[in-house]
Amino acid sequence: FTAIKKHRPDLHVKALTPVEYHYIFKKAKISYADGMKLMMDSGLQSIPGGGAEIFHPEVRELIAKDKCTADQWLAIHEEWHNLGRRSNATMLYGHIEKFWHRVDHMERLRQLQDRTGGFQTFIPLKFRNQDNQMSNVPESTVTEDLRNYAISRIYLDNFDHIKAYWAMISRNTAQLSLNFGVDDIDGTLDDTTKIYAMAGAEEQHPGMSTQQLVELIKQVRRVPIERDTLYNVVTNYQDYQFEDEVKPKFYKLPVLN
């Protein structure tokens, strides 16, 4: 992190999940509190919400037994929040969990948020059954996806934002989600890493320009806002006028006989 900030001090460093931090701190034999303070002093500015999966042990031990426990995941985020820093949270849904497992997951996040207020965004992640050991599990329907977003918005009213990745759920479903509690559908991207394709995303080769994303949001009568990592407004595109694409010029050439 220190090298990154030295090379590009203008960049916001949001990196690694509690799964990695737990392993690093265990190897270094330091506490979560000391470890997160060291990370912050080295240039870390926020942490993503990955690795949460489903918190309840009867599911977690089946789908993520090699990852840190729910209590460890939450403890690392709490130590980070205690430093005055922000993070996100996720939930992988639509596989072998029951509805009450989702409620249990959100309740644990809600309780931590009540204590610290450090979470920015809750991100429900739709399980995809391609290229994994649960390929026999049917995926959730679009109707269930939308209900899940809506329940997340109602239950986690102490979270400022609910996010859906348009590339994972499709552009059309992302538009619908904006009417079901979602206020962030991610940004422009070029999937050069192929991570979305490997994860079985709805869009196998996702890519969208700023203008396309703005138009997608305006089609459902929402205000498109470009933001930074901490949700500060960068550009309000409500009345923004994009320059017309430059059309190629063609010239008449003399006919030579």
Sine and cosine of phi, psi and omega as CSV:
sin_phi,cos_phi,sin_psi,cos_psi,sin_omega,cos_omega
0.00,0.00,-0.63,0.78,0.01,-1.00
-0.88,0.48,-0.68,0.73,-0.01,-1.00
-0.91,0.41,-0.62,0.78,0.02,-1.00
-0.89,0.45,-0.74,0.67,-0.02,-1.00
-0.92,0.40,-0.54,0.84,0.04,-1.00
-0.93,0.37,-0.65,0.76,-0.02,-1.00
-0.97,0.25,-0.66,0.75,-0.02,-1.00
-0.70,-0.71,0.98,0.19,-0.03,-1.00
-0.89,0.45,-0.28,0.96,-0.02,-1.00
-0.99,0.16,-0.26,0.97,-0.04,-1.00
-0.98,0.18,0.58,-0.81,0.12,-0.99
-1.00,-0.03,0.84,-0.54,-0.04,-1.00
-1.00,-0.05,0.95,-0.30,0.14,-0.99
-0.88,-0.47,0.92,-0.39,-0.20,-0.98
-0.48,-0.88,0.50,-0.87,0.08,-1.00
0.87,0.49,0.35,-0.94,0.01,-1.00
-0.89,-0.46,0.17,-0.99,0.05,-1.00
-0.84,0.55,-0.42,0.91,0.05,-1.00
-0.87,0.49,-0.73,0.69,0.02,-1.00
-0.95,0.31,-0.68,0.74,-0.02,-1.00
-0.89,0.45,-0.65,0.76,0.04,-1.00
-0.85,0.53,-0.71,0.71,0.00,-1.00
-0.91,0.42,-0.71,0.70,-0.02,-1.00
-0.88,0.48,-0.73,0.69,-0.05,-1.00
-0.94,0.35,-0.54,0.84,0.05,-1.00
-0.91,0.41,-0.69,0.72,0.02,-1.00
-0.92,0.40,-0.59,0.81,-0.02,-1.00
-0.99,0.13,-0.17,0.99,0.00,-1.00
0.86,0.52,0.74,0.67,0.06,-1.00
-0.80,-0.61,0.35,-0.94,-0.02,-1.00
-0.96,0.26,0.29,-0.96,0.06,-1.00
-0.87,0.49,-0.66,0.75,-0.03,-1.00
-0.89,0.46,-0.74,0.67,0.00,-1.00
-0.92,0.39,-0.62,0.78,-0.02,-1.00
-0.91,0.42,-0.71,0.71,-0.02,-1.00
-0.94,0.35,-0.55,0.84,0.07,-1.00
-0.90,0.43,-0.65,0.76,0.04,-1.00
-0.90,0.44,-0.66,0.75,0.03,-1.00
-0.89,0.46,-0.70,0.72,0.01,-1.00
-0.88,0.47,-0.70,0.72,0.00,-1.00
-0.91,0.40,-0.36,0.93,0.00,-1.00
-1.00,0.02,-0.12,0.99,0.06,-1.00
0.83,-0.55,-0.11,0.99,0.04,-1.00
-0.91,0.40,0.71,-0.71,-0.06,-1.00
-0.89,-0.46,-0.47,0.88,0.10,-0.99
-0.36,-0.93,0.28,-0.96,-0.01,-1.00
-0.80,-0.60,0.58,-0.82,0.00,-1.00
-0.97,0.25,0.02,-1.00,-0.10,-0.99
-0.97,-0.23,0.19,0.98,-0.08,-1.00
-0.91,0.42,0.32,-0.95,0.06,-1.00
1.00,0.06,-0.05,1.00,-0.02,-1.00
-0.96,0.28,-0.63,0.78,-0.03,-1.00
0.76,0.65,-0.90,-0.43,0.16,-0.99
-0.83,-0.55,0.76,-0.65,-0.12,-0.99
-0.95,0.31,-0.61,0.79,-0.15,-0.99
-0.87,0.48,0.76,-0.65,-0.12,-0.99
-0.87,0.49,-0.51,0.86,-0.04,-1.00
-0.93,0.36,-0.35,0.94,0.11,-0.99
-0.99,-0.14,-0.70,0.72,-0.07,-1.00
-0.86,0.51,-0.62,0.78,-0.01,-1.00
-0.93,0.36,-0.31,0.95,0.03,-1.00
-1.00,-0.02,-0.57,0.82,-0.10,-0.99
-0.95,-0.31,-0.27,0.96,-0.06,-1.00
-0.49,-0.87,0.73,0.69,-0.11,-0.99
-0.91,0.40,-0.38,0.93,-0.02,-1.00
-1.00,0.03,-0.07,1.00,0.01,-1.00
-1.00,-0.06,0.20,-0.98,0.04,-1.00
-0.87,0.48,0.35,-0.94,0.01,-1.00
-0.96,0.28,0.19,-0.98,0.04,-1.00
-0.88,0.48,-0.69,0.73,-0.01,-1.00
-0.88,0.47,-0.63,0.78,0.02,-1.00
-0.93,0.37,-0.66,0.75,0.04,-1.00
-0.86,0.51,-0.74,0.67,-0.03,-1.00
-0.92,0.39,-0.61,0.79,-0.03,-1.00
-0.90,0.43,-0.63,0.78,0.01,-1.00
-0.92,0.40,-0.68,0.74,0.07,-1.00
-0.89,0.45,-0.62,0.78,-0.01,-1.00
-0.90,0.43,-0.67,0.74,0.04,-1.00
-0.89,0.45,-0.61,0.80,0.03,-1.00
-0.91,0.40,-0.68,0.73,0.04,-1.00
-0.90,0.44,-0.59,0.81,0.00,-1.00
-0.90,0.43,-0.32,0.95,0.08,-1.00
-1.00,0.05,0.05,1.00,0.00,-1.00
0.99,0.12,0.32,0.95,-0.05,-1.00
-0.96,-0.29,0.25,-0.97,-0.11,-0.99
-0.93,-0.38,0.38,-0.92,0.03,-1.00
-0.46,-0.89,0.11,-0.99,0.05,-1.00
-0.90,-0.44,0.17,-0.99,0.04,-1.00
-0.65,-0.76,0.55,-0.83,0.00,-1.00
-0.81,-0.58,0.20,-0.98,0.15,-0.99
-0.52,-0.85,0.85,-0.53,0.06,-1.00
-1.00,0.05,0.90,-0.45,-0.10,-0.99
-0.82,-0.58,0.27,-0.96,0.10,-1.00
1.00,-0.01,0.45,0.89,0.02,-1.00
-0.86,-0.51,-0.94,-0.33,-0.05,-1.00
-0.98,-0.18,-0.01,1.00,-0.02,-1.00
-0.97,0.25,0.37,-0.93,0.10,-0.99
-0.99,-0.14,0.21,-0.98,0.01,-1.00
-0.86,0.51,-0.61,0.79,-0.05,-1.00
-0.93,0.36,-0.42,0.91,0.09,-1.00
-0.91,0.41,-0.61,0.80,0.04,-1.00
-0.91,0.42,-0.68,0.74,0.01,-1.00
-0.89,0.45,-0.69,0.73,0.05,-1.00
-0.85,0.52,-0.68,0.74,0.01,-1.00
-0.87,0.49,-0.76,0.65,-0.02,-1.00
-0.93,0.38,-0.55,0.84,0.02,-1.00
-0.91,0.42,-0.65,0.76,0.03,-1.00
-0.90,0.43,-0.64,0.77,0.06,-1.00
-0.92,0.40,-0.66,0.75,-0.01,-1.00
-0.88,0.48,-0.68,0.73,0.00,-1.00
-0.89,0.45,-0.68,0.73,0.04,-1.00
-0.91,0.42,-0.66,0.76,0.02,-1.00
-0.89,0.45,-0.59,0.81,0.06,-1.00
-0.88,0.47,-0.56,0.83,-0.02,-1.00
-0.98,0.19,-0.64,0.77,-0.17,-0.99
-0.91,-0.41,-0.55,0.84,-0.08,-1.00
0.92,0.39,0.34,0.94,-0.11,-0.99
-1.00,0.01,-0.24,0.97,0.02,-1.00
-0.98,0.20,0.68,-0.74,0.08,-1.00
-1.00,-0.07,-0.73,0.69,-0.24,-0.97
-0.66,-0.75,0.65,-0.76,0.16,-0.99
-0.96,-0.29,0.75,-0.66,-0.10,-0.99
-0.82,-0.57,0.99,-0.16,0.13,-0.99
-0.95,0.32,0.79,-0.61,-0.03,-1.00
-0.94,-0.35,0.87,-0.50,-0.01,-1.00
-0.96,0.29,0.81,-0.59,0.07,-1.00
-0.92,0.40,0.72,-0.69,0.08,-1.00
-0.90,-0.43,0.70,-0.71,-0.15,-0.99
-0.99,-0.13,0.36,0.93,0.02,-1.00
-0.99,-0.12,0.64,-0.77,0.13,-0.99
0.84,0.54,0.66,0.75,0.11,-0.99
-0.51,-0.86,0.07,-1.00,-0.10,-0.99
-0.99,0.16,0.04,1.00,0.06,-1.00
-0.90,-0.44,0.58,0.81,-0.03,-1.00
-0.92,0.40,-0.27,0.96,0.02,-1.00
-0.99,0.12,-0.13,0.99,-0.02,-1.00
-1.00,0.05,0.85,-0.53,0.02,-1.00
-0.92,0.39,0.55,-0.83,-0.01,-1.00
-0.98,0.19,0.39,-0.92,0.03,-1.00
-0.93,0.37,0.45,-0.89,0.02,-1.00
-0.99,0.17,0.26,-0.97,0.06,-1.00
-0.88,0.48,-0.61,0.79,0.03,-1.00
-0.87,0.50,-0.70,0.71,0.03,-1.00
-0.92,0.40,-0.62,0.79,0.05,-1.00
-0.84,0.54,-0.74,0.67,-0.04,-1.00
-0.92,0.40,-0.64,0.77,0.06,-1.00
-0.89,0.46,-0.63,0.78,0.00,-1.00
-0.90,0.43,-0.66,0.75,0.07,-1.00
-0.89,0.47,-0.69,0.72,-0.04,-1.00
-0.90,0.44,-0.69,0.72,0.02,-1.00
-0.91,0.42,-0.62,0.78,0.05,-1.00
-0.87,0.50,-0.68,0.73,-0.01,-1.00
-0.90,0.43,-0.64,0.77,-0.02,-1.00
-0.95,0.30,-0.73,0.68,-0.09,-1.00
-0.94,0.34,-0.66,0.75,-0.04,-1.00
-0.99,-0.17,0.85,0.52,-0.01,-1.00
-0.95,0.31,-0.14,0.99,0.08,-1.00
-1.00,-0.06,0.07,1.00,0.16,-0.99
-0.99,-0.12,0.69,-0.72,-0.02,-1.00
-0.95,0.31,-0.53,0.85,-0.15,-0.99
-0.68,-0.73,0.55,-0.84,0.16,-0.99
-0.87,-0.49,0.79,-0.62,-0.12,-0.99
-0.89,-0.45,0.60,-0.80,0.12,-0.99
-0.76,-0.66,0.74,-0.68,0.03,-1.00
-0.99,0.11,0.92,-0.40,-0.04,-1.00
-0.86,0.51,-0.58,0.82,-0.04,-1.00
-0.93,0.38,-0.46,0.89,-0.01,-1.00
-0.99,0.13,-0.54,0.84,-0.14,-0.99
-0.93,-0.38,-0.07,1.00,-0.02,-1.00
1.00,-0.06,0.41,-0.91,-0.02,-1.00
-0.91,0.41,-0.67,0.74,-0.03,-1.00
-0.91,0.42,-0.70,0.72,0.02,-1.00
-0.92,0.39,-0.58,0.82,0.06,-1.00
-0.88,0.48,-0.67,0.75,0.07,-1.00
-0.88,0.48,-0.71,0.71,0.02,-1.00
-0.88,0.47,-0.62,0.79,-0.06,-1.00
-0.88,0.47,-0.42,0.91,0.02,-1.00
-0.93,0.38,-0.23,0.97,0.11,-0.99
-0.98,-0.19,0.10,0.99,-0.03,-1.00
-0.79,-0.61,0.54,0.84,0.12,-0.99
0.98,-0.21,-0.25,0.97,-0.01,-1.00
-0.98,0.19,0.67,-0.74,0.07,-1.00
-0.79,-0.61,0.16,0.99,0.00,-1.00
-0.55,-0.84,0.88,-0.48,0.00,-1.00
-0.92,-0.39,0.38,0.92,0.01,-1.00
0.97,0.25,-0.07,-1.00,-0.15,-0.99
-0.86,-0.51,-0.35,-0.94,0.07,-1.00
-0.95,0.32,0.50,-0.86,0.04,-1.00
-0.36,-0.93,0.31,-0.95,0.10,-0.99
-0.71,-0.71,0.96,-0.29,-0.17,-0.99
-0.96,0.27,0.90,0.43,0.00,-1.00
-0.94,0.34,-0.40,0.92,0.01,-1.00
-0.99,0.15,-0.21,0.98,-0.03,-1.00
0.90,0.43,0.29,0.96,-0.07,-1.00
-0.91,0.40,-0.58,0.82,0.02,-1.00
-0.93,0.37,-0.67,0.75,0.02,-1.00
-0.89,0.45,-0.68,0.73,-0.01,-1.00
-0.92,0.38,-0.47,0.88,-0.01,-1.00
-1.00,0.10,0.03,1.00,0.03,-1.00
0.97,0.24,0.49,0.87,-0.05,-1.00
-0.89,0.45,0.39,-0.92,0.02,-1.00
-0.87,0.50,-0.64,0.77,0.04,-1.00
-0.99,-0.16,0.94,-0.34,-0.07,-1.00
-0.97,0.26,-0.44,0.90,0.03,-1.00
-0.73,-0.69,0.92,0.40,-0.12,-0.99
-0.94,0.35,0.59,-0.81,0.09,-1.00
-0.13,-0.99,0.74,-0.67,-0.03,-1.00
-0.52,-0.86,0.71,-0.70,0.04,-1.00
-0.98,0.17,0.22,-0.98,0.05,-1.00
-0.86,0.51,-0.70,0.72,-0.02,-1.00
-0.89,0.45,-0.66,0.75,0.02,-1.00
-0.90,0.44,-0.66,0.75,0.00,-1.00
-0.92,0.38,-0.66,0.75,0.04,-1.00
-0.87,0.49,-0.71,0.70,0.00,-1.00
-0.90,0.43,-0.61,0.79,0.02,-1.00
-0.86,0.51,-0.68,0.74,-0.02,-1.00
-0.96,0.29,-0.65,0.76,-0.01,-1.00
-0.91,0.41,-0.48,0.88,0.00,-1.00
-0.87,0.49,-0.45,0.89,0.02,-1.00
-0.96,-0.29,0.37,0.93,0.13,-0.99
0.86,0.51,0.70,0.71,0.12,-0.99
-0.90,-0.44,0.33,-0.94,-0.03,-1.00
-1.00,-0.05,0.89,-0.45,0.01,-1.00
-0.98,0.21,0.84,-0.54,-0.01,-1.00
-0.83,-0.56,0.80,-0.60,0.16,-0.99
-1.00,0.07,0.74,-0.68,-0.06,-1.00
-0.78,-0.63,0.22,-0.98,0.13,-0.99
-0.99,-0.14,-0.13,-0.99,-0.08,-1.00
-0.87,0.50,-0.54,0.84,-0.05,-1.00
-0.99,-0.12,0.28,0.96,0.07,-1.00
0.92,0.39,0.44,0.90,0.21,-0.98
-0.98,0.19,0.63,-0.78,-0.05,-1.00
-0.95,0.32,0.79,-0.61,0.08,-1.00
-0.99,-0.15,-0.78,0.62,0.00,-1.00
-0.56,-0.83,0.74,-0.67,0.14,-0.99
-0.99,-0.10,0.89,-0.45,-0.09,-1.00
-0.99,-0.12,0.24,0.97,-0.05,-1.00
-0.85,0.53,-0.74,0.67,-0.02,-1.00
-0.91,-0.41,0.34,0.94,-0.05,-1.00
-0.96,0.28,0.69,-0.72,0.03,-1.00
-0.95,-0.32,0.89,-0.45,0.04,-1.00
-0.99,0.17,0.60,-0.80,0.05,-1.00
-0.92,0.38,0.64,-0.77,0.05,-1.00
-0.89,0.45,0.60,-0.80,0.04,-1.00
-0.88,0.48,0.67,-0.74,0.00,-1.00
-0.95,0.30,0.87,-0.49,-0.01,-1.00
-0.99,0.11,0.64,-0.76,0.01,-1.00
-0.90,0.44,0.60,-0.80,0.00,-1.00
-1.00,-0.09,0.71,-0.71,0.03,-1.00
-0.91,-0.42,0.69,-0.72,-0.03,-1.00
-0.91,-0.42,0.62,-0.78,0.06,-1.00
-0.97,0.25,0.74,-0.67,0.02,-1.00
-0.96,-0.28,0.59,-0.81,0.02,-1.00
-0.91,0.42,0.58,-0.81,0.04,-1.00
-1.00,0.05,0.83,-0.55,-0.01,-1.00
-0.97,-0.22,0.81,-0.58,0.03,-1.00
-1.00,-0.09,0.00,0.00,0.00,0.00
